[in-house]
């Protein structure tokens, strides 16, 4: 498969004051193919979140090359970077970042309104509803975040990340605030999306979550210390079916 993302000798250094330098990344080289599902793991301070921010065009590297679909991201101006973030990359975070006073459907519509697509409101609503159906929450379209469980809120956030039909989905600890049952539900959705061909790169500190992916990239002190395929990824939907009844959470 063709590489969607390639990074070569990536470094990131943060300067604190005049004398202190923090080396968050130290010469990382990786590639990610279309349809891949990778977990970036490591202790706090290992560089995994810095890596995700650079891949998401939220933070530039201090040194090295980042190619997205063969285009050199370093050559992008601010307008081009914003367009990439809004159309080619979807983001899912640990905190759901939903607007509390808007419905689930309205939260999902927002990226379509920001990307100057020229879509009519009827078309925006139809695409937002399709994204909500994709994550199994069409019946919660008119609910506000306070009326949704944590897992449902994360599904809405996931639908919002998908509404522009990105080729890459970046997830930063997307199950960090969820119980084990809800984690399985969310990972099942991620696996279904990956089966449809979306490249997913996920930061997590949970080995159990990494077991649902296809590839583990382990980082320490800004370097990759292990990069290996997952021999037999666990299917989250099957794990859900095998949970004892007392472990099931309320929908």
TORVEX-206823 format. One line per 5 residues: number of its first residue (from 0); for each residue x, y, z of N, C-alpha, C. Coordinates in pm, 1 decimal. Layout:
! residues N
NUM> X,Y,Z,X,Y,Z,X,Y,Z ~ ... .
This chain:
! residues 251
0> 84.1,-120.3,0.0,0.0,0.0,0.0,87.7,125.4,0.0 ~ 33.6,232.7,-56.0,107.7,358.4,-60.4,110.6,422.6,77.8 ~ 221.4,487.5,108.0,234.6,557.0,236.3,155.7,687.5,231.3 ~ 66.2,705.4,327.2,-6.4,831.2,340.0,80.8,932.9,412.4 ~ 153.2,885.0,514.1,239.0,971.0,595.5,379.7,913.2,599.0 .
5> 478.9,998.5,577.9,619.0,961.2,595.3,688.4,1071.2,674.0 ~ 761.1,1032.3,777.2,841.5,1129.5,851.2,985.9,1080.1,853.8 ~ 1078.5,1173.5,836.6,1219.5,1139.9,826.0,1301.5,1225.8,922.8 ~ 1370.0,1159.9,1015.6,1461.7,1227.0,1108.2,1395.6,1346.5,1177.0 ~ 1279.0,1321.6,1234.1,1200.9,1428.8,1294.9,1254.2,1462.2,1434.4 .
10> 1276.2,1591.7,1456.7,1317.9,1642.9,1587.8,1220.9,1752.4,1630.3 ~ 1199.3,1761.4,1760.9,1123.4,1872.7,1815.9,1186.3,1915.3,1947.5 ~ 1226.8,2041.1,1954.2,1289.8,2097.2,2073.4,1209.8,2217.3,2120.4 ~ 1174.8,2217.3,2248.0,1106.3,2331.2,2309.2,1206.7,2406.4,2395.6 ~ 1208.8,2537.0,2380.9,1300.7,2620.0,2458.6,1224.9,2688.4,2572.3 .
15> 1274.1,2669.2,2692.3,1215.2,2730.7,2810.8,1315.4,2832.7,2863.7 ~ 1279.8,2958.2,2847.8,1375.8,3062.9,2884.9,1492.2,3064.9,2786.4 ~ 1604.4,3115.4,2830.7,1719.8,3130.0,2741.9,1813.0,3010.1,2745.7 ~ 1808.0,2932.2,2851.6,1909.1,2828.5,2868.7,1855.3,2686.1,2861.6 ~ 1727.8,2665.8,2892.5,1676.3,2529.6,2902.3,1610.7,2485.9,2771.8 .
20> 1650.7,2368.4,2720.8,1592.4,2310.4,2599.4,1539.9,2171.5,2632.1 ~ 1416.0,2146.3,2592.0,1353.9,2015.6,2611.6,1345.1,1947.2,2476.0 ~ 1411.3,1832.4,2462.9,1413.0,1758.7,2337.0,1299.9,1655.9,2338.8 ~ 1185.7,1693.9,2281.6,1067.9,1607.0,2285.7,1076.5,1493.8,2183.7 ~ 1135.5,1520.4,2068.0,1158.2,1417.6,1966.4,1304.1,1422.4,1924.3 .
25> 1364.6,1303.9,1905.7,1507.2,1295.9,1875.8,1530.8,1202.9,1755.9 ~ 1501.1,1251.5,1636.2,1533.1,1176.7,1515.6,1441.7,1059.6,1487.0 ~ 1310.9,1085.6,1479.0,1212.6,979.2,1454.4,1183.5,967.5,1305.2 ~ 1188.3,846.2,1253.5,1153.3,817.5,1114.2,1050.1,704.2,1111.5 ~ 935.3,730.0,1048.7,826.7,631.9,1042.1,747.3,654.1,913.9 .
30> 673.2,553.2,873.1,577.4,570.1,764.5,448.6,498.9,803.4 ~ 336.7,551.6,752.4,204.5,496.9,781.4,130.8,479.0,650.3 ~ 89.5,355.5,622.6,21.8,324.5,497.2,-128.6,343.7,509.1 ~ -192.4,360.1,396.1,-338.2,367.0,392.2,-396.1,239.9,453.0 ~ -499.2,256.6,535.9,-563.6,141.9,598.7,-492.7,88.1,720.7 .
35> -387.6,156.4,766.9,-316.9,112.6,886.0,-390.0,152.4,1013.1 ~ -352.7,87.4,1122.5,-409.1,120.3,1254.2,-294.8,104.2,1354.2 ~ -237.7,215.7,1396.6,-118.6,214.2,1482.0,-148.4,276.5,1617.0 ~ -91.7,217.8,1722.0,-95.8,274.5,1856.2,43.3,325.2,1891.2 ~ 52.0,452.1,1928.4,178.3,509.1,1976.4,171.2,508.0,2128.7 .
40> 265.9,437.1,2191.0,261.6,416.0,2335.1,391.1,462.1,2399.8 ~ 384.3,484.3,2529.3,501.5,526.3,2604.0,461.0,601.1,2729.2 ~ 555.8,615.3,2819.8,528.7,686.8,2944.5,511.9,835.7,2918.3 ~ 463.7,905.3,3018.9,452.8,1050.6,3008.9,590.0,1111.0,2979.9 ~ 596.0,1200.9,2882.6,722.6,1261.3,2845.4,800.8,1184.5,2741.0 .
45> 740.9,1078.7,2687.2,812.3,996.8,2587.8,813.4,1060.0,2449.8 ~ 721.7,1154.9,2425.0,715.6,1222.0,2295.3,596.3,1183.4,2211.0 ~ 509.4,1096.7,2263.0,399.0,1046.2,2181.1,297.2,1154.9,2146.1 ~ 263.2,1241.7,2240.0,167.3,1347.8,2210.0,228.8,1453.8,2119.1 ~ 357.5,1481.2,2138.0,427.1,1572.8,2047.5,423.0,1519.7,1905.1 .
50> 445.5,1389.4,1890.9,439.0,1325.5,1760.7,301.9,1344.9,1697.1 ~ 195.3,1322.5,1775.4,60.2,1334.6,1722.3,30.1,1478.2,1680.7 ~ 77.5,1575.3,1758.1,54.9,1715.6,1724.3,122.6,1753.0,1592.6 ~ 240.0,1698.7,1569.1,309.8,1726.7,1442.9,237.3,1658.8,1326.9 ~ 195.7,1533.7,1345.6,123.4,1463.5,1240.0,-7.6,1533.8,1207.5 .
55> -67.7,1597.5,1307.4,-192.5,1669.3,1287.3,-175.6,1811.2,1238.6 ~ -52.5,1849.1,1205.6,-22.9,1984.3,1155.3,-60.1,2091.8,1257.3 ~ -54.9,2055.1,1385.8,-80.3,2151.2,1492.9,48.0,2215.4,1542.8 ~ 162.6,2151.9,1515.9,291.3,2198.5,1566.4,399.1,2159.4,1464.1 ~ 484.7,2252.4,1423.5,587.0,2217.4,1324.6,706.1,2148.9,1391.1 .
60> 774.7,2059.9,1320.2,897.8,2001.4,1374.8,1010.4,2103.3,1375.3 ~ 1106.8,2083.4,1462.0,1225.5,2169.6,1463.0,1322.2,2130.4,1352.7 ~ 1316.7,2004.0,1313.6,1407.7,1952.3,1212.0,1346.7,1825.2,1153.8 ~ 1377.7,1796.3,1027.3,1328.8,1675.3,964.4,1218.3,1704.9,865.0 ~ 1169.6,1600.0,797.6,1068.2,1614.5,694.1,942.6,1537.3,731.1 .
65> 829.9,1597.3,695.6,699.5,1534.6,713.3,627.3,1542.0,579.5 ~ 602.8,1425.7,519.5,532.4,1418.2,391.7,392.8,1361.4,414.4 ~ 292.8,1433.5,369.0,154.0,1390.4,376.3,103.8,1373.8,233.9 ~ 76.6,1249.6,194.6,40.6,1219.8,55.5,142.9,1279.6,-41.1 ~ 269.9,1259.3,-6.8,385.2,1301.4,-87.6,408.4,1452.3,-90.0 .
70> 327.7,1529.0,-18.9,346.8,1674.5,-13.1,424.6,1710.6,113.3 ~ 522.6,1799.1,98.8,607.4,1840.8,209.9,532.6,1942.0,295.5 ~ 492.4,1900.4,415.1,411.0,1985.2,502.7,485.4,2113.4,540.7 ~ 618.5,2107.5,547.2,697.0,2226.1,585.1,677.7,2340.9,486.4 ~ 635.5,2309.7,365.2,616.1,2412.5,263.9,475.8,2472.7,265.7 .
75> 389.7,2420.8,350.8,252.1,2470.1,355.8,246.4,2603.5,430.4 ~ 166.6,2696.9,379.4,142.9,2819.9,454.3,29.7,2795.2,553.6 ~ -2.8,2896.8,632.9,-103.2,2879.6,738.7,-239.0,2840.4,681.0 ~ -273.8,2897.6,566.6,-403.3,2867.2,506.2,-409.1,2722.6,459.3 ~ -300.0,2675.4,400.1,-296.3,2536.6,352.8,-298.3,2439.8,471.5 .
80> -227.9,2472.7,578.2,-228.7,2387.0,696.7,-369.1,2377.3,756.3 ~ -438.0,2490.9,761.3,-574.4,2490.6,814.1,-665.6,2404.7,727.3 ~ -647.2,2411.7,596.1,-728.8,2331.2,505.0,-702.2,2182.8,525.3 ~ -575.8,2145.5,547.1,-540.5,2005.6,571.3,-604.6,1956.6,699.6 ~ -594.5,2037.7,805.4,-652.4,1997.8,934.2,-803.0,1978.9,924.5 .
85> -865.9,2055.5,839.4,-1011.8,2051.5,833.6,-1067.0,1948.3,736.2 ~ -985.8,1906.2,637.8,-1040.2,1817.9,534.9,-969.8,1683.3,525.1 ~ -840.6,1678.8,552.2,-766.2,1554.2,532.7,-741.7,1476.6,661.7 ~ -753.9,1544.5,776.5,-723.4,1482.0,905.2,-839.3,1504.3,1001.3 ~ -881.2,1396.8,1066.7,-982.4,1407.2,1170.9,-917.9,1388.0,1307.4 .
90> -968.7,1459.5,1408.0,-910.3,1455.9,1542.1,-1012.7,1407.6,1644.1 ~ -967.5,1318.8,1732.2,-1049.1,1274.6,1845.4,-961.7,1282.9,1969.9 ~ -1014.4,1345.3,2075.4,-935.8,1369.5,2195.4,-998.2,1299.5,2316.5 ~ -919.5,1294.1,2424.5,-968.5,1234.1,2549.3,-1086.5,1313.3,2604.2 ~ -1072.7,1445.7,2605.0,-1185.5,1531.1,2641.7,-1264.5,1554.9,2513.0 .
95> -1394.3,1537.9,2519.2,-1473.8,1528.4,2397.9,-1482.5,1661.4,2321.7 ~ -1464.9,1773.6,2392.3,-1464.5,1906.7,2329.7,-1593.1,1935.2,2252.4 ~ -1705.4,1894.5,2309.7,-1834.4,1924.0,2248.6,-1891.0,2053.8,2305.7 ~ -1962.6,2128.6,2224.9,-2026.1,2250.9,2272.2,-2152.4,2212.9,2349.0 ~ -2159.9,2256.2,2474.0,-2264.6,2207.2,2563.9,-2404.7,2254.8,2526.4 .
100> -2414.0,2369.7,2461.4,-2545.9,2426.4,2433.1,-2597.2,2391.6,2293.7 ~ -2528.0,2304.9,2224.1,-2572.7,2262.7,2091.5,-2597.9,2112.6,2092.3 ~ -2684.7,2067.4,2004.8,-2719.6,1926.0,1999.0,-2604.6,1844.8,1938.7 ~ -2617.3,1713.8,1948.1,-2516.5,1625.6,1888.8,-2502.2,1653.8,1739.7 ~ -2614.4,1666.9,1670.6,-2611.6,1691.3,1526.8,-2545.7,1825.5,1495.2 .
105> -2576.8,1927.4,1572.3,-2518.3,2060.6,1548.4,-2368.0,2060.2,1574.7 ~ -2322.4,1983.7,1674.7,-2178.4,1972.3,1699.7,-2107.0,1912.0,1578.8 ~ -2170.5,1815.8,1515.4,-2108.7,1749.2,1400.7,-2109.4,1838.2,1277.1 ~ -2206.2,1926.6,1267.4,-2216.0,2015.2,1151.0,-2105.3,2121.2,1147.4 ~ -2049.0,2153.6,1263.0,-1956.0,2266.3,1270.9,-1838.5,2258.5,1173.3 .
110> -1767.1,2145.0,1161.0,-1654.7,2142.2,1066.6,-1695.8,2171.6,923.1 ~ -1814.6,2131.0,883.3,-1861.4,2157.3,747.4,-1887.8,2305.1,725.9 ~ -1926.2,2373.5,832.1,-1949.7,2517.5,820.8,-1818.4,2595.8,813.9 ~ -1711.5,2541.0,875.3,-1584.5,2609.4,879.4,-1500.1,2588.9,753.7 ~ -1526.6,2482.6,677.8,-1435.1,2451.4,568.3,-1469.6,2517.7,435.3 .
115> -1567.6,2609.2,437.7,-1603.4,2687.1,318.9,-1633.0,2596.0,199.8 ~ -1704.9,2489.8,226.1,-1732.6,2390.7,122.8,-1837.1,2436.6,22.7 ~ -1914.3,2539.4,58.9,-2020.8,2583.8,-29.4,-2145.9,2498.3,-22.0 ~ -2148.6,2403.9,73.2,-2265.5,2318.0,88.5,-2383.5,2397.2,143.3 ~ -2501.1,2363.1,98.0,-2621.4,2422.8,153.6,-2651.3,2358.1,288.7 .
120> -2731.3,2428.5,368.1,-2760.2,2380.3,502.7,-2823.9,2241.6,499.4 ~ -2907.6,2216.5,400.3,-2971.3,2086.1,388.6,-2866.3,1976.4,364.9 ~ -2765.2,2008.5,283.2,-2659.2,1911.9,255.2,-2570.9,1890.8,377.1 ~ -2541.9,2000.1,449.5,-2463.3,1989.9,572.5,-2533.3,1899.8,672.9 ~ -2663.4,1920.4,688.3,-2739.3,1840.2,785.3,-2740.5,1693.1,744.3 .
125> -2753.5,1666.8,615.9,-2757.5,1528.1,569.1,-2623.6,1458.3,592.9 ~ -2512.6,1528.5,567.5,-2380.9,1468.1,589.1,-2354.9,1447.2,737.9 ~ -2398.8,1542.3,822.0,-2381.2,1527.6,966.1,-2462.3,1409.3,1017.9 ~ -2583.7,1393.6,968.5,-2666.0,1280.9,1011.3,-2605.4,1148.4,965.3 ~ -2547.6,1147.1,846.3,-2483.0,1025.0,796.7,-2364.7,987.3,885.7 .
130> -2288.4,1087.6,931.9,-2176.2,1060.7,1021.6,-2225.2,1007.3,1155.5 ~ -2336.3,1062.2,1202.2,-2393.2,1016.0,1329.3,-2444.7,872.1,1316.2 ~ -2503.0,840.3,1202.9,-2547.5,703.1,1177.8,-2428.0,607.6,1172.1 ~ -2316.6,657.3,1121.5,-2197.1,574.3,1106.9,-2144.6,526.1,1241.9 ~ -2167.6,605.6,1346.3,-2121.5,566.1,1480.2,-2236.8,514.0,1566.9 .
135> -2352.0,490.4,1504.2,-2463.2,427.0,1574.4,-2540.4,515.2,1669.6 ~ -2546.8,646.5,1640.6,-2617.2,737.1,1733.3,-2720.7,824.4,1663.8 ~ -2778.4,776.7,1554.5,-2877.2,857.3,1482.8,-2996.4,893.6,1571.9 ~ -3028.1,807.7,1668.5,-3143.2,833.6,1755.6,-3112.6,933.9,1866.3 ~ -2988.8,984.5,1870.5,-2952.5,1083.8,1972.6,-2921.2,1220.4,1908.9 .
140> -2962.3,1240.9,1785.9,-2925.9,1362.1,1712.2,-2966.5,1490.3,1783.8 ~ -3083.0,1489.3,1848.8,-3135.4,1610.6,1912.5,-3096.2,1623.8,2059.2 ~ -3012.9,1531.8,2109.2,-2970.3,1537.4,2248.5,-2850.4,1631.2,2265.4 ~ -2846.7,1700.2,2378.0,-2731.4,1781.8,2414.0,-2627.3,1694.4,2485.7 ~ -2500.6,1736.5,2489.1,-2397.3,1654.6,2554.1,-2432.0,1612.1,2696.3 .
145> -2497.9,1698.4,2772.7,-2532.0,1663.9,2911.0,-2633.9,1550.9,2918.4 ~ -2701.1,1523.2,2808.1,-2800.2,1415.9,2803.5,-2741.6,1285.5,2750.9 ~ -2610.7,1283.8,2726.5,-2544.1,1167.3,2669.6,-2443.8,1109.7,2768.2 ~ -2423.9,979.7,2761.7,-2320.0,916.3,2843.8,-2182.2,951.7,2788.3 ~ -2077.6,917.2,2864.5,-1942.0,944.6,2818.5,-1911.5,876.4,2686.5 .
150> -1953.7,750.8,2673.3,-1930.2,679.7,2549.4,-2004.8,740.4,2432.3 ~ -2127.5,786.2,2456.3,-2204.7,850.0,2350.7,-2142.5,983.3,2309.8 ~ -2091.9,1058.8,2407.9,-2024.8,1184.2,2375.1,-1900.3,1159.1,2289.3 ~ -1826.7,1052.1,2321.5,-1708.4,1021.5,2241.3,-1748.1,979.6,2099.8 ~ -1860.6,912.4,2086.6,-1908.8,876.8,1952.4,-1945.7,1001.6,1872.5 .
155> -2007.4,1098.0,1938.4,-2039.3,1224.2,1870.0,-1909.7,1293.5,1826.0 ~ -1810.7,1295.8,1914.7,-1681.7,1355.6,1879.1,-1618.3,1281.4,1761.8 ~ -1634.8,1150.5,1759.5,-1581.8,1070.1,1649.9,-1655.6,1100.2,1519.5 ~ -1787.0,1114.0,1527.0,-1865.2,1150.0,1408.4,-1824.2,1286.8,1356.0 ~ -1798.1,1380.2,1446.5,-1752.9,1513.8,1405.3,-1619.0,1505.7,1331.9 .
160> -1530.2,1415.9,1378.7,-1400.3,1399.6,1312.9,-1415.4,1335.9,1175.3 ~ -1523.3,1261.1,1154.3,-1542.7,1188.2,1028.7,-1622.9,1264.5,924.6 ~ -1689.7,1373.2,964.4,-1789.1,1434.2,876.7,-1728.0,1490.3,748.0 ~ -1600.7,1528.3,751.9,-1534.4,1576.9,630.8,-1466.2,1465.2,552.5 ~ -1492.0,1340.6,593.2,-1440.2,1222.1,525.6,-1287.6,1225.9,511.6 .
165> -1215.5,1237.8,623.7,-1068.9,1244.0,618.2,-1009.0,1108.0,585.8 ~ -886.5,1110.8,532.9,-813.9,986.4,506.0,-739.4,939.3,629.6 ~ -715.0,1032.8,724.3,-637.6,1002.2,844.8,-718.3,1043.2,967.5 ~ -723.3,955.5,1065.5,-789.4,985.2,1191.8,-685.5,976.9,1302.5 ~ -665.6,1087.0,1374.4,-570.5,1093.4,1485.3,-649.4,1095.7,1616.4 .
170> -613.4,1008.9,1708.4,-685.9,997.4,1834.9,-587.6,1004.5,1951.4 ~ -610.8,1097.1,2043.3,-522.9,1116.1,2158.5,-594.5,1067.2,2284.2 ~ -557.3,948.1,2331.7,-617.5,886.6,2450.8,-770.9,889.1,2443.9 ~ -830.2,839.2,2335.1,-975.5,852.7,2318.9,-1057.9,772.2,2417.8 ~ -996.7,675.4,2487.1,-1070.0,595.3,2585.2,-1025.6,625.2,2728.3 .
175> -945.9,729.7,2744.8,-887.1,757.9,2875.9,-987.8,788.1,2984.7 ~ -1105.3,843.0,2948.8,-1206.7,878.1,3048.4,-1322.4,779.1,3053.3 ~ -1304.2,662.1,2989.4,-1416.4,569.1,2974.7,-1394.4,441.2,3054.2 ~ -1504.0,379.1,3097.9,-1494.0,250.5,3167.0,-1462.0,140.7,3066.4 ~ -1436.0,19.9,3116.3,-1388.3,-88.2,3029.3,-1492.4,-129.0,2925.7 .
180> -1619.4,-132.9,2964.6,-1724.2,-171.7,2869.9,-1735.9,-68.2,2758.3 ~ -1738.4,59.5,2795.2,-1751.2,166.0,2695.8,-1626.8,172.6,2607.4 ~ -1510.3,143.6,2665.3,-1387.2,137.7,2585.9,-1399.9,35.4,2474.4 ~ -1455.6,-81.5,2505.3,-1475.5,-183.6,2402.8,-1570.4,-134.4,2294.1 ~ -1674.8,-63.2,2333.6,-1769.1,-9.8,2234.1,-1699.5,88.3,2140.3 .
185> -1619.3,178.0,2198.2,-1551.6,278.2,2116.2,-1446.3,212.3,2027.3 ~ -1371.6,116.7,2081.7,-1269.9,49.2,2000.7,-1333.9,-32.8,1889.5 ~ -1453.4,-84.7,1912.2,-1524.6,-154.8,1806.6,-1556.3,-60.9,1691.2 ~ -1596.6,62.0,1723.5,-1623.8,161.4,1618.7,-1495.3,195.3,1543.5 ~ -1385.1,215.7,1616.4,-1257.2,244.1,1550.8,-1218.8,130.4,1456.2 .
190> -1236.2,8.1,1499.5,-1200.1,-105.6,1413.8,-1287.7,-111.9,1289.1 ~ -1416.0,-81.5,1303.4,-1504.0,-79.3,1186.9,-1459.7,27.3,1087.3 ~ -1421.7,143.3,1136.9,-1374.9,250.7,1049.8,-1244.9,211.5,981.2 ~ -1155.6,148.1,1055.5,-1029.5,102.6,997.1,-1054.7,-3.5,890.2 ~ -1151.6,-90.6,913.3,-1187.2,-191.8,814.0,-1235.3,-127.2,684.2 .
195> -1287.5,-5.2,695.0,-1335.0,67.4,576.9,-1222.1,141.8,504.6 ~ -1099.7,133.4,559.3,-984.8,190.2,489.6,-926.3,316.0,548.4 ~ -980.3,364.7,660.9,-927.2,487.1,721.5,-798.8,455.7,798.6 ~ -694.8,533.2,775.3,-571.2,523.4,853.6,-596.1,584.1,990.5 ~ -571.0,507.4,1095.7,-591.1,554.7,1232.9,-458.8,548.2,1307.3 .
200> -421.7,659.9,1368.8,-303.2,666.4,1453.9,-350.8,713.2,1591.0 ~ -328.2,630.1,1691.3,-385.8,653.5,1823.3,-277.5,655.8,1930.9 ~ -277.3,759.2,2011.0,-191.3,763.8,2128.6,-266.1,703.0,2245.9 ~ -203.4,609.7,2314.9,-263.7,549.1,2432.8,-153.8,501.0,2526.6 ~ -184.6,497.5,2655.1,-91.5,439.5,2752.3,-142.2,304.1,2800.4 .
205> -253.3,257.4,2743.3,-316.2,134.2,2788.6,-280.9,17.9,2695.6 ~ -205.8,-81.3,2742.9,-173.2,-197.9,2658.7,-296.3,-270.0,2607.5 ~ -404.0,-274.5,2685.9,-526.0,-341.4,2641.6,-583.9,-274.2,2517.5 ~ -572.5,-141.8,2510.9,-621.8,-68.2,2394.5,-530.6,-92.9,2274.5 ~ -401.0,-96.2,2298.8,-307.1,-124.1,2190.9,-332.0,-258.4,2125.8 .
210> -386.0,-353.6,2201.2,-411.2,-487.9,2148.2,-520.3,-489.1,2041.5 ~ -599.4,-382.8,2032.2,-703.6,-375.3,1930.0,-650.6,-319.3,1798.1 ~ -528.7,-267.6,1798.2,-473.4,-206.1,1678.7,-392.5,-308.9,1599.0 ~ -333.3,-264.5,1488.9,-255.8,-353.9,1403.4,-104.7,-335.3,1420.2 ~ -65.4,-229.8,1492.4,77.0,-197.8,1501.0,102.9,-120.7,1629.6 .
215> 209.9,-156.6,1699.2,249.6,-87.7,1822.2,381.1,-14.9,1797.9 ~ 379.7,115.4,1823.9,500.7,196.9,1818.5,525.9,247.0,1960.2 ~ 634.0,203.0,2019.7,664.3,241.1,2157.9,774.8,345.5,2159.1 ~ 752.8,451.1,2236.7,849.5,560.4,2242.8,905.1,576.3,2383.9 ~ 1028.7,624.5,2389.0,1091.5,658.0,2516.2,1191.3,769.8,2491.2 .
220> 1181.0,875.4,2571.5,1274.8,988.2,2563.3,1288.0,1042.4,2421.1 ~ 1174.8,1051.5,2351.6,1173.9,1112.8,2219.9,1220.3,1024.2,2106.5 ~ 1240.9,896.3,2133.3,1286.2,802.7,2029.5,1191.6,683.2,2020.9 ~ 1185.9,622.0,1904.2,1110.6,497.8,1886.7,1199.4,383.0,1931.2 ~ 1153.3,306.0,2029.7,1232.8,192.8,2078.0,1174.5,58.8,2032.9 .
225> 1050.0,62.1,1982.1,991.7,-60.8,1929.0,885.7,-24.8,1826.6 ~ 885.7,-95.4,1715.5,785.3,-76.5,1610.4,754.6,-214.7,1554.5 ~ 640.1,-269.8,1591.8,611.0,-408.7,1556.0,463.1,-426.3,1526.9 ~ 430.6,-516.1,1435.5,289.2,-545.6,1408.6,227.2,-622.2,1524.5 ~ 97.5,-607.1,1540.8,22.3,-687.7,1637.6,-15.4,-817.1,1565.7 .
230> 32.9,-928.1,1617.8,16.9,-1055.3,1548.5,-130.1,-1089.3,1524.5 ~ -211.0,-1079.5,1627.3,-353.2,-1112.6,1616.3,-434.5,-1007.4,1692.5 ~ -471.7,-897.4,1625.6,-548.1,-794.2,1695.7,-677.5,-849.5,1754.3 ~ -706.7,-809.5,1876.0,-831.2,-849.6,1942.0,-946.8,-775.4,1876.4 ~ -1054.5,-845.5,1847.1,-1174.1,-781.1,1792.5,-1261.5,-734.3,1908.4 .
235> -1280.0,-603.3,1916.4,-1352.3,-545.4,2029.3,-1497.0,-593.9,2033.4 ~ -1559.6,-610.6,1917.9,-1699.0,-656.2,1915.4,-1711.6,-795.2,1976.2 ~ -1614.5,-881.8,1949.7,-1617.6,-1016.9,2008.3,-1593.4,-1011.2,2158.3 ~ -1503.1,-922.5,2200.7,-1477.6,-907.9,2344.2,-1602.4,-858.1,2416.2 ~ -1679.2,-771.0,2351.4,-1804.0,-721.7,2409.9,-1903.3,-835.5,2428.8 .
240> -1913.1,-920.4,2327.5,-2007.9,-1032.0,2335.4,-1972.4,-1128.3,2447.5 ~ -1843.1,-1137.1,2480.4,-1797.2,-1232.8,2581.4,-1794.2,-1176.3,2722.5 ~ -1830.9,-1048.8,2737.0,-1834.9,-990.8,2871.7,-1945.6,-1056.2,2953.7 ~ -1920.7,-1081.6,3081.7,-2030.4,-1131.1,3166.5,-2136.6,-1024.9,3182.4 ~ -2262.8,-1063.5,3201.8,-2373.6,-966.1,3209.5,-2351.9,-856.4,3312.6 .
245> -2289.5,-890.6,3425.1,-2271.6,-788.4,3530.7,-2172.7,-681.4,3491.4 ~ -2092.4,-707.5,3384.3,-1994.7,-609.0,3339.4,-2054.1,-510.8,3241.3 ~ -2173.4,-539.7,3192.1,-2234.2,-453.5,3089.8,-2274.2,-321.5,3150.9 ~ -2242.1,-213.6,3078.1,-2281.2,-79.6,3124.0,-2413.3,-41.9,3061.1 ~ -2477.7,57.4,3120.6,-2602.1,105.6,3063.7,-2574.9,173.9,2932.3 .
250> -2665.0,162.0,2831.7,-2642.0,220.7,2701.2,-2647.7,371.6,2707.6 .
